[in-house]
Amino acid sequence: MTANSPELNDYGLWLAKFTPKEEELAAQRSFVWEEPPLISVVVPVHDTEIICLREMIESVLNQTYAHWELCVADGDSISHRVREVIKEYAKRDSRVKYVFLKENTGISGHTNEAAKLASGSYLAFVDSDDILAPNALFEVAKAIAENPGAALLYTDSDYWDSGEGKAYKPQFKPGWSPVYFLFNNYIVHLVVIAKALFNQAGKLAAKYDGCQDTDIILKVSEISDQFIHIPRILYSWRKHRSQTSLPKSLSQANRLSELTIQVRKDHLKRMGLSEEDIKWFLSGVVPSRAAGISVSVLIPFYGGRVRLNQCLDSIFKQEGPFKIEIIIVDLSEADENWEDEYAKGVKVTKIPSHLNKWNVSEVYNFAAESAKGEYLVFLNSHSLLREFTFTELLRISLYPKTGAAGCAVHYYNNMKFFVGGQEYAGSNMPLENWYGRKNTLPKTNITTGFFNVDTRINNVTALSDVCVMIRRDLFDLSGGFATDYPLTFFMTDLCLRLRGMGCYNILYRFPLSCWQAEHPAYGRALENFNSELAVFKGKYERLLRKPDPYLNPNAVLY
């Protein structure tokens, strides 16, 4: 959630309903842990306002989870009161540790020194003027116990207005989304990192002060992607006049922007991307090498020549120097004339008699066998692409861990526009309501689980089958489409298998158009929906019991 995104009508009402009551907090305090992890709360300090510093420390002391230590490093604060307060709390509670530095070494230097005091296996990073919810460390310890080997944990958060004395603007975040994160550090607070991995990643880099959190998160992700999202608001990020975590001037903001870009470049370089591809991925500047990239577009055609011609025209108008191969699999009942298409280099083929033309999985697998492109695009014949669709999908696919890359979809029915419900923003679990589409947005609550709904790129569980790009080698490695799903769940099944292979499916939110209701296979797909759903549920029963990692349970999907 950002200032430009849909906001809760009354966050105060939400807090009243979902903030743990005293009975629950008391139960947490008396909970008996078998092997409680020691969590080291790491806090860098430099001239923090005394009242804010006290509130931060008190929020740690008031935790319902007792197995913590507070590690504080003061970077030569000008005010002597800062060190007096720290020593005061250290006398009150032996779990409070501190080190007083002889100079101000910056936030990274202070944090690294505080981390040296840590005895815990996990480090929780807290700003010196922010506030932990009383159940924050309990929920973190619980998540660690449930996810042995977790590399990094993060929680939802909100802002705290010191002037008005209230919380506002909740940050409801998705599960770990590496591609989305590269364009928007949606994690921010609270972040908890396994100490061994923090050290292995090289700790915080002082040269990136201001975006050091983005840098360390990316470095840890290169070691392990066992990132756990805790969808509870457990951290309040303070807003006040003397706040030091935000840029104070335009030049400071520009410097921070430049540093953030460099952090992203460094990560992509470590991930194996060339300088040209890094520029393409981050800035959209298509490199000269793109002329050597080949894309095969596979289109099953069941009928509707007008729509197909529109679709082909939108392919011919694609921007970019890459080579495009178009393969149409003619499944129509009519005796079509393809001379114009042949003249434009389009390949048209029929499927062998032993294949079922009403099984799109078989049709796509057949077409892929003869495709020569490095990238495969599976495209609905009744869709209309934007001129930059392939360029953007190729850009997204540059990230080494990208599985399938697809587009959001605007659906039309007899020229009447309506937005596809969950398919519009990628497919989410549970799946029973995929085809329930609404024409209007809800008037209350927020709309999606994405922290910043303005971004163009999001990680999702699965994609609509209207337009999806996959690297050829990855498609072959996955085994192609499962023929158990003739018309509906074939793409979702493939996306889930790609996810199981350690890949991430990416949604590009600039939509294309689709006249799905006019498609000759649409009626048959609706008729077969329940039988395919039964097969799908049988295969993914355990997975379907879990919430969708990219849909925050605090959010409402429309």
C-alpha positions as a printed Julia matrix, in Angstrom:
558×3 Matrix{Float64}:
   0.0     0.0     0.0
   1.25    3.45   -0.88
  -0.2     6.93   -0.92
  -1.44    6.3    -4.45
  -3.01    2.94   -3.77
  -6.49    2.14   -2.48
  -6.67    2.7     1.26
  -8.68    1.12    4.02
 -11.7     3.24    4.86
 -10.85    3.06    8.56
  -7.61    1.4     9.58
  -8.52    2.05   13.2
 -11.48   -0.32   12.88
  -9.25   -2.92   11.27
  -6.76   -2.65   14.14
  -9.54   -2.95   16.72
 -10.67   -6.18   15.09
  -7.33   -7.86   14.38
  -4.92   -6.6    17.06
  -4.33   -9.42   19.59
  -6.35   -9.04   22.77
  -4.77   -9.28   26.22
  -5.95  -12.88   26.62
  -4.02  -13.92   23.52
  -0.94  -12.02   24.61
  -1.09  -13.65   28.03
  -1.29  -17.08   26.4
   1.79  -16.26   24.37
   3.72  -15.23   27.49
   2.95  -18.54   29.17
   3.61  -20.67   26.09
   6.21  -23.39   26.7
   8.73  -23.7    23.89
  10.64  -26.91   23.27
  13.63  -25.31   21.55
  13.09  -21.56   21.51
  15.42  -19.73   19.12
  17.34  -16.82   20.6
  16.5   -13.72   18.57
  18.97  -10.85   18.68
  17.3    -7.48   18.11
  19.94   -5.38   16.35
  19.6    -1.59   16.69
  21.92    1.12   15.3
  21.67    4.4    17.21
  22.81    7.93   16.47
  21.27   10.95   18.2
  17.83    9.4    18.37
  15.19   11.48   20.15
  15.11   10.25   23.75
  11.36    9.68   23.86
  11.52    7.66   20.62
  14.51    5.66   21.85
  12.69    4.81   25.07
   9.55    3.75   23.21
  11.6     1.47   20.96
  13.37   -0.19   23.89
  10.13   -0.52   25.85
   8.51   -2.22   22.86
  11.27   -4.84   22.98
  11.02   -5.29   26.76
   7.26   -5.78   26.41
   7.53   -8.71   24.02
   5.42  -11.77   24.82
   8.39  -13.88   23.7
  11.13  -13.93   26.32
  14.02  -15.46   24.39
  15.55  -12.32   22.94
  18.47   -9.98   23.47
  18.74   -6.34   22.5
  22.04   -5.42   20.83
  22.6    -1.67   20.54
  25.49    0.2    18.92
  25.65    3.96   19.43
  27.65    5.79   16.79
  29.1     8.62   18.9
  25.85   10.5    19.52
  26.27   14.17   20.31
  23.69   14.02   23.09
  25.06   12.31   26.21
  21.47   11.45   27.18
  21.38    8.77   24.46
  24.1     6.71   26.13
  22.65    7.32   29.57
  19.32    5.88   28.49
  20.97    2.83   26.93
  22.99    2.15   30.11
  19.88    2.66   32.22
  18.03   -0.11   30.39
  21.08   -2.38   30.41
  21.08   -2.16   34.21
  17.36   -2.98   34.33
  17.58   -6.02   32.03
  20.65   -8.18   31.44
  19.37   -9.03   27.95
  20.23   -5.49   26.84
  23.76   -5.31   25.4
  25.51   -2.27   24.0
  28.66   -0.93   22.47
  29.61    2.76   22.34
  31.58    3.6    19.21
  34.22    6.32   19.08
  32.98    7.72   15.78
  29.91    7.89   13.59
  30.49    5.17   11.0
  27.03    5.39    9.42
  24.02    3.14    9.69
  25.75    0.12    8.14
  28.77    0.45   10.41
  26.62    0.86   13.51
  24.42   -2.1    12.55
  27.4    -4.37   11.9
  28.89   -3.46   15.28
  25.58   -4.17   17.01
  25.39   -7.53   15.19
  28.8    -8.48   16.62
  27.18   -8.46   20.08
  24.57  -11.02   19.0
  24.48  -14.5    20.45
  21.23  -15.45   18.73
  20.85  -17.54   15.62
  18.59  -14.89   14.07
  19.03  -11.13   13.83
  15.96   -8.85   13.91
  16.78   -5.42   12.49
  14.98   -2.52   14.15
  15.44    1.23   13.7
  16.15    3.1    16.91
  12.95    5.17   16.74
  10.45    2.54   15.61
   8.08    0.29   17.54
   7.6    -3.48   17.68
   4.17   -4.93   18.29
   4.16   -6.92   21.58
   3.66  -10.2    19.71
   6.3    -9.49   17.04
   9.06  -11.81   18.24
   6.58  -14.51   19.26
   5.27  -14.64   15.7
   8.83  -14.64   14.33
   9.89  -17.48   16.65
   6.78  -19.43   15.7
   7.57  -19.01   11.99
  11.17  -20.11   12.56
   9.95  -23.24   14.35
   7.54  -24.0    11.5
  10.17  -23.35    8.8
  13.49  -24.92    9.81
  16.29  -23.43    7.77
  14.49  -20.16    7.09
  16.99  -17.7     5.64
  15.0   -14.51    6.1
  11.64  -13.62    7.61
   9.66  -10.43    7.14
   6.34   -9.09    8.35
   3.64   -6.65    7.42
   3.96   -3.18    8.93
   2.36    0.22    9.22
   3.38    3.79    9.95
   3.2     5.57   13.29
   2.37    9.27   13.4
   4.05   10.68   16.52
   2.11   13.93   16.26
  -1.31   12.34   16.18
  -0.34    9.28   18.19
  -1.88    6.72   15.84
  -0.98    4.09   13.28
  -1.88    4.54    9.62
  -1.18    3.28    6.09
  -0.85   -0.51    6.56
   1.72   -2.27    4.39
   0.11   -5.57    3.38
   2.83   -7.42    1.49
   3.02  -10.45   -0.8
   5.2   -13.5    -0.26
   8.82  -13.42   -1.43
   8.77  -11.85   -4.89
  12.35  -11.47   -6.15
  11.58   -9.79   -9.48
   9.04   -7.44   -7.92
  11.53   -6.67   -5.13
  14.13   -5.56   -7.67
  11.85   -2.73   -8.73
  10.42   -1.96   -5.31
  11.76   -2.82   -1.87
   8.39   -3.78   -0.48
   9.85   -5.63    2.53
  11.42   -2.73    4.49
  10.43   -3.75    8.1
  10.45   -6.03   10.06
  13.35   -8.07    8.64
  14.87  -11.04   10.46
  17.91  -12.79    8.94
  19.69  -15.99    9.96
  22.95  -14.77   11.52
  25.07  -17.3     9.63
  23.71  -16.07    6.3
  24.06  -12.41    7.3
  27.74  -13.04    7.93
  28.11  -15.17    4.78
  26.58  -12.38    2.7
  29.24  -10.01    3.98
  27.08   -8.02    6.43
  25.97   -4.49    5.53
  28.0    -2.51    3.0
  28.77    1.05    4.16
  29.02    2.27    0.57
  25.29    1.6     0.25
  24.14    3.49    3.34
  20.54    4.44    2.7
  19.69    1.32    0.71
  21.81   -1.13    2.69
  18.7    -3.15    3.5
  17.96   -3.75   -0.2
  21.56   -4.83   -0.74
  21.68   -7.34    2.11
  18.3    -8.84    1.24
  19.42   -9.43   -2.36
  22.73  -10.92   -1.21
  20.97  -13.31    1.17
  18.54  -14.3    -1.6
  21.51  -15.37   -3.72
  22.47  -17.85   -0.99
  18.98  -19.13   -0.15
  15.45  -18.21   -1.22
  13.89  -19.65    1.93
  12.18  -16.34    2.68
   9.18  -16.5     5.01
   6.48  -13.84    4.97
   4.5   -13.37    8.2
   1.25  -11.62    7.15
   0.75   -9.77   10.42
   1.39   -6.12   11.2
   4.2    -6.42   13.74
   6.22   -3.26   13.15
   5.39    0.45   13.16
   7.65    2.73   11.17
   7.72    6.1    12.87
   7.04    9.37   11.09
   8.37   12.47   12.85
  10.3    15.65   12.14
  13.77   14.4    13.05
  13.5    11.12   11.18
  16.85   10.15    9.67
  15.86    7.22    7.46
  14.35    9.4     4.72
  16.19   11.82    2.37
  16.15   15.43    3.49
  16.91   17.08    0.14
  16.63   16.55   -3.59
  20.35   15.85   -3.88
  20.09   13.27   -1.09
  17.12   11.66   -2.82
  19.01   11.54   -6.12
  22.02    9.97   -4.43
  19.79    7.34   -2.82
  18.2     6.61   -6.19
  21.6     6.17   -7.81
  22.75    3.87   -5.01
  19.62    1.76   -5.31
  20.15    1.34   -9.04
  23.75    0.3    -8.41
  22.62   -2.26   -5.82
  20.26   -3.76   -8.4
  22.99   -3.79  -11.05
  25.42   -5.52   -8.69
  22.84   -8.2    -7.9
  22.03   -8.87  -11.55
  25.74   -9.03  -12.37
  26.23  -11.61   -9.64
  23.26  -13.5   -11.11
  25.12  -13.75  -14.42
  23.56  -11.01  -16.57
  25.73   -9.03  -18.97
  25.96   -5.23  -18.82
  23.69   -4.98  -21.88
  21.05   -7.26  -20.41
  21.18   -5.47  -17.06
  20.43   -2.2   -18.84
  17.59   -3.9   -20.73
  16.13   -5.45  -17.6
  16.27   -2.32  -15.46
  15.73    0.44  -18.03
  14.03   -1.22  -20.99
  16.87   -0.31  -23.38
  16.89   -3.14  -25.93
  20.48   -4.19  -26.71
  21.87   -4.91  -30.16
  22.15   -8.6   -29.29
  18.34   -8.8   -29.27
  18.51   -9.07  -33.07
  19.78  -12.6   -32.57
  16.93  -13.65  -30.25
  14.26  -15.84  -31.79
  10.68  -16.1   -30.54
   8.23  -18.78  -31.64
   4.55  -17.85  -31.3
   2.24  -20.87  -31.11
  -1.45  -20.31  -31.88
  -4.14  -23.01  -31.83
  -6.87  -21.92  -34.28
 -10.39  -23.31  -33.82
 -12.17  -20.69  -35.89
 -12.91  -16.98  -35.94
 -10.75  -15.67  -38.76
 -11.45  -11.99  -38.07
 -10.09  -12.28  -34.54
  -7.1   -14.3   -35.73
  -6.25  -11.67  -38.34
  -6.36   -8.97  -35.65
  -4.11  -11.12  -33.48
  -1.62  -11.65  -36.32
  -1.57   -7.94  -37.15
  -0.69   -7.17  -33.52
   2.19   -9.68  -33.75
   3.51   -8.14  -36.98
   3.52   -4.73  -35.23
   5.66   -5.89  -32.32
   8.54   -3.55  -31.52
  12.05   -4.95  -31.26
  14.69   -6.41  -33.58
  14.23  -10.05  -32.54
  13.12  -12.74  -34.99
   9.52  -13.94  -34.73
   8.34  -17.33  -35.95
   4.55  -17.81  -36.07
   3.1   -21.32  -36.04
  -0.66  -21.71  -36.41
  -2.17  -25.08  -35.7
  -5.32  -25.2   -37.85
  -8.04  -27.02  -35.89
 -11.04  -25.41  -37.57
 -13.83  -27.24  -39.35
 -13.7   -24.88  -42.35
 -11.37  -25.27  -45.31
  -9.3   -22.15  -44.65
  -7.22  -20.32  -47.25
  -3.82  -19.45  -45.8
  -2.09  -17.93  -48.85
  -1.79  -14.46  -47.32
  -0.3   -15.89  -44.14
   2.16  -18.06  -46.1
   3.28  -14.95  -47.96
   4.1   -13.29  -44.64
   6.17  -16.23  -43.47
   3.51  -17.71  -41.15
   3.63  -21.49  -40.8
   0.32  -23.35  -40.72
   0.06  -26.98  -39.76
  -2.52  -29.64  -38.92
  -2.25  -32.02  -35.98
  -1.8   -35.75  -36.53
  -4.97  -37.84  -36.37
  -3.9   -39.57  -33.15
  -3.97  -36.28  -31.22
  -7.13  -34.78  -29.72
  -7.75  -31.33  -31.19
  -9.83  -30.4   -28.13
  -6.83  -30.98  -25.89
  -4.87  -27.71  -26.03
  -2.04  -29.3   -24.05
  -1.51  -31.85  -26.82
  -1.82  -29.14  -29.48
   0.75  -26.86  -27.82
   3.18  -29.72  -27.17
   2.88  -30.73  -30.84
   3.51  -27.18  -32.06
   6.48  -26.76  -29.71
   8.22  -29.78  -31.24
   8.75  -27.95  -34.52
   9.35  -24.49  -33.02
  12.85  -23.11  -33.5
  12.75  -20.14  -31.12
  14.74  -19.73  -27.93
  11.51  -18.45  -26.38
   8.03  -19.89  -26.81
   4.88  -17.78  -26.67
   1.59  -19.59  -26.12
  -1.06  -17.29  -27.52
  -4.87  -17.29  -27.68
  -6.05  -16.63  -31.26
  -8.65  -14.16  -29.99
  -6.17  -11.84  -28.29
  -4.79   -8.45  -29.3
  -1.27   -7.56  -28.19
   0.24   -4.19  -27.43
   3.2    -3.33  -29.62
   5.7    -3.73  -26.76
   4.3    -6.99  -25.31
   7.05   -9.33  -26.54
   9.83   -6.86  -25.73
   8.59   -6.57  -22.15
   8.07  -10.32  -21.7
  11.59  -10.93  -23.0
  12.92   -8.33  -20.58
  11.19  -10.06  -17.66
  12.49  -13.44  -18.83
  16.09  -12.2   -18.59
  16.0   -12.75  -14.83
  17.58  -16.19  -14.32
  14.86  -17.44  -11.96
  11.92  -16.4   -14.14
   9.66  -19.31  -15.03
   6.64  -18.2   -17.04
   6.08  -14.53  -17.95
   2.58  -13.45  -18.86
   0.26  -10.5   -19.27
  -2.71   -9.18  -17.42
  -5.84   -9.49  -19.54
  -8.74   -7.24  -20.39
 -11.67   -9.4   -21.47
 -14.29   -8.32  -23.98
 -17.68   -9.81  -24.74
 -19.41   -8.6   -27.91
 -17.4    -5.35  -27.71
 -18.46   -4.79  -24.09
 -15.45   -4.37  -21.86
 -15.19   -6.15  -18.56
 -12.2    -6.93  -16.38
 -11.34  -10.54  -15.75
 -11.4   -11.19  -12.02
  -8.51  -13.15  -10.62
  -7.21  -13.98  -14.08
  -6.71  -10.26  -14.6
  -4.04  -10.14  -11.9
  -2.71  -13.66  -12.26
  -4.25  -16.78  -10.79
  -4.54  -17.12   -7.05
  -5.46  -19.88   -4.63
  -8.07  -21.13   -3.95
  -9.05  -21.71   -7.56
 -12.79  -22.39   -7.47
 -13.76  -18.78   -8.21
 -11.51  -18.12  -11.2
 -14.32  -17.54  -13.6
 -16.38  -15.31  -11.33
 -15.76  -11.87  -12.8
 -17.02   -8.56  -11.49
 -17.6    -5.31  -13.34
 -17.05   -2.98  -10.38
 -14.51   -2.61   -7.62
 -15.53   -2.9    -3.97
 -16.14    0.4    -2.2
 -14.46   -0.7     1.01
 -11.18   -2.27    2.02
  -8.1    -2.63   -0.14
  -8.0    -4.39   -3.47
  -4.93   -6.62   -3.73
  -2.17   -8.19   -1.71
   0.48   -6.19   -3.49
   2.37   -3.62   -1.42
   2.54   -1.21   -4.36
  -0.22   -1.78   -6.88
   1.27    0.86   -9.21
   4.17   -1.34  -10.25
   4.15   -2.96  -13.69
   5.64   -6.26  -12.59
   4.51   -8.71   -9.92
   5.35  -12.25   -8.92
   2.25  -14.47   -9.02
   1.46  -18.12   -8.44
   0.15  -18.78  -11.94
  -0.87  -16.95  -15.1
  -3.81  -16.72  -17.45
  -3.24  -18.92  -20.51
  -4.05  -16.09  -22.96
  -0.43  -15.01  -23.54
   2.55  -16.6   -21.8
   6.26  -16.65  -22.68
   8.64  -19.38  -21.47
  12.25  -20.1   -22.34
  12.42  -23.11  -24.64
  14.98  -24.98  -22.54
  12.86  -24.45  -19.43
   9.71  -25.66  -21.18
  11.52  -28.83  -22.3
  12.98  -29.37  -18.84
   9.49  -29.11  -17.31
   8.16  -31.81  -19.62
   5.74  -29.47  -21.4
   2.02  -29.29  -20.79
   0.28  -32.11  -18.91
  -2.39  -33.61  -21.18
  -4.59  -34.3   -18.14
  -5.84  -30.72  -18.55
  -7.37  -30.36  -22.05
  -8.68  -26.79  -21.96
  -8.5   -25.0   -18.62
  -5.81  -25.9   -16.08
  -2.91  -26.7   -18.4
  -1.14  -23.36  -17.86
  -1.76  -23.31  -14.13
  -0.34  -26.81  -13.79
   2.76  -25.82  -15.74
   3.22  -22.67  -13.62
   3.02  -24.71  -10.42
   5.55  -27.21  -11.74
   7.88  -24.38  -12.69
   7.5   -23.01   -9.19
   8.41  -26.44   -7.85
  11.58  -26.25   -9.95
  12.61  -23.09   -8.1
  11.35  -20.64  -10.73
   9.12  -17.61  -10.28
   6.16  -16.74  -12.49
   5.88  -13.08  -13.43
   2.88  -10.98  -14.35
   3.31   -7.93  -16.57
   0.43   -5.67  -15.58
   0.04   -3.71  -18.85
  -2.9    -5.71  -20.2
  -3.63   -7.15  -23.59
  -7.18   -7.65  -24.89
  -9.01  -10.94  -25.37
 -12.42  -11.87  -26.81
 -12.53  -15.11  -24.83
 -16.33  -15.53  -24.89
 -16.26  -15.62  -28.71
 -13.61  -18.36  -28.82
 -14.96  -21.63  -30.3
 -13.42  -23.62  -27.42
 -14.87  -21.42  -24.68
 -18.16  -23.27  -24.27
 -16.47  -26.66  -24.18
 -14.0   -25.35  -21.58
 -16.89  -24.32  -19.32
 -18.53  -27.72  -19.76
 -15.32  -29.53  -18.81
 -14.34  -27.16  -16.03
 -15.53  -29.24  -13.07
 -14.0   -32.48  -14.36
 -10.63  -30.75  -14.9
 -10.89  -29.09  -11.51
 -11.36  -32.51   -9.89
  -8.18  -33.78  -11.56
  -6.34  -30.65  -10.54
  -7.48  -30.91   -6.92
  -6.45  -34.53   -6.81
  -2.91  -33.65   -7.9
  -2.47  -30.5    -5.8
  -4.54  -31.35   -2.74
  -1.78  -30.47   -0.26
  -0.86  -27.27   -2.04
  -4.47  -26.11   -2.19
  -4.75  -26.31    1.59
  -2.22  -23.5     1.86
  -2.98  -19.82    1.23
  -1.64  -18.23   -1.91
   1.76  -16.75   -1.0
   1.23  -13.71   -3.21
  -2.24  -12.84   -1.93
  -2.03  -11.22    1.49
  -4.83  -12.61    3.7
  -5.47   -9.07    4.96
  -6.36   -7.99    1.42
  -9.42   -8.36   -0.74
  -9.0    -9.61   -4.3
 -11.57   -8.38   -6.79
